Amino acid sequence: MDDMKEVKSTDHEFEDAQETTRLHPASSKLPAIEYYQHVVKPGDFVKICHMRERFWVQVIALLYDPEGNKIAGLVMNDLTVSTLKYDDPVIFEYKNIYDLMDQKVASENKAKSEIHNTELVHEHCIKPRNDYH
């Protein structure tokens, strides 16, 4: 965590994805918390929710806390509803995870996105934007 902004206990309340699945089993299916506890690792991307807005967080560190294992990460989206911003540090729990994308898949998706953006640039004769993340 040396290369990350100092992460302190957060006052943000993240939605309990496991509870959402229990309340709406027909529309929300998630693996059990134990699955995430075994597979989530630093570098992966997980989707969590704050103020009814879902977004991706890159996992920076797995934290061990007397109250339960927690995860430290950085917000990877520009949000419209939440007070969180791109690159903000957050601490959350495994129960908050809605989705998981490992490093390999994230890299492949980024490459596909870059190829697609390049094709759009050529197709529409526009200049690519390199000023966003």
N, C-alpha and C positions, 0 to 999 in steps of 0.2 A: 504494500500500500504506500510505499515511499513516493512513487510517481503520481499519486492521486492527491487531490485536494484533501485536506484534513476532514475526515468524516466523523461527525459527532452524532449522538442520538437525535433522531429526526422527530419533528413534531407533526409530520405528515401522516395521515391515517390512510393506509392502503386497503383496498377492498379485499375481502376474504374470498378468493376464487373457489376454495373448497366448499364454503357455505353456499355460494351461488350455484354450484353444481348440485348440492343437496336440495336446494329450493326449486331448481329448474332442471331436473334430470333429462327432460326431452330435448332441451335446447343447448345444454352445456354439459359436455363430457370431458373430464380431466383425469389424468392418472392420479393415484394416491400420492400424498406428500412424500411417502417413503421412496417412490420412484425418483422424484426430483432430488431428494437427499443423496441418492446414489449416483446420479448422472450429471448434475449441474457442477460446472467447474469454472474457474476464472477464464475469461475470454469469451464465454458463451453469452448469448443474448436471451433475456427472458422478458416476457410481456407481463406487465402489472397494470393496475388501475388506480387512479386517484381522481376524485371528484367526477366519477363516471366517464373518465377519459382513459382509454387504454394506450399504452406506449411501451416502447422497447427500452430496456436497460442493459448495458454491458456489465457483466459480472466482473468485479475487480478482485474481490476477496470473499472467502467463506469465513464467517466469524463464529466464534464459540462463546456463548453467553449463558450465564446461569439460568436465565429465563427461557432459553431455547436457542437453537442455532439460527443465526441470521446471515444475511447476504448484504455485502456492500457493492454498490455499482454506480454507474454514471448514466444519466438520462440521455438517450440517443435520438430523441425526436424534439421538434419544436411543438409545444403544446398550445392549445387555444383556450382551454377552460381552466386547467390546473395552474397553480401559481409556480409550478416547477418549470425550469427552462432547460434547454439543451445543455448537456455537460454538467448539470447539477449533481452533486453526490447525494445518494439516498441509501438508507438502510431499511431492509424489509425482511419478511419471513418467507419460508417455503410455501406457506398456505396462501400467499398473495400471488403466486405464479399462475398465469393463464396459458402461457405457451412457452416453448423453448426452441431456440435455434442455436445449434452448436457452431463453433468457429468455422469449420469447413463449409457448412451450408451457407453461413453468412458471407464468406469469401466468394463462393460460387454465385450467390445472388447479387453481390456487388459487381462482380465481373459481368454478369448478364445485364445488369442495369446500365453499366458503362457502355457495353456494346449497343444496347438499345438506344441510349442517348446519342451515341455517335451516329447511328443510322438515322435518327430523327434530325440531327443536325444536317446531315448530307441531303436528306429528303426535303427538308424545308428551307435549306440555305440560311440557317441561323447560326449564330456563334454560340458555342457551348459556354455554360456558366460554370466557373470553377470556384466561386466564392461561397458556396454552401457546403454543408457536410453531408 
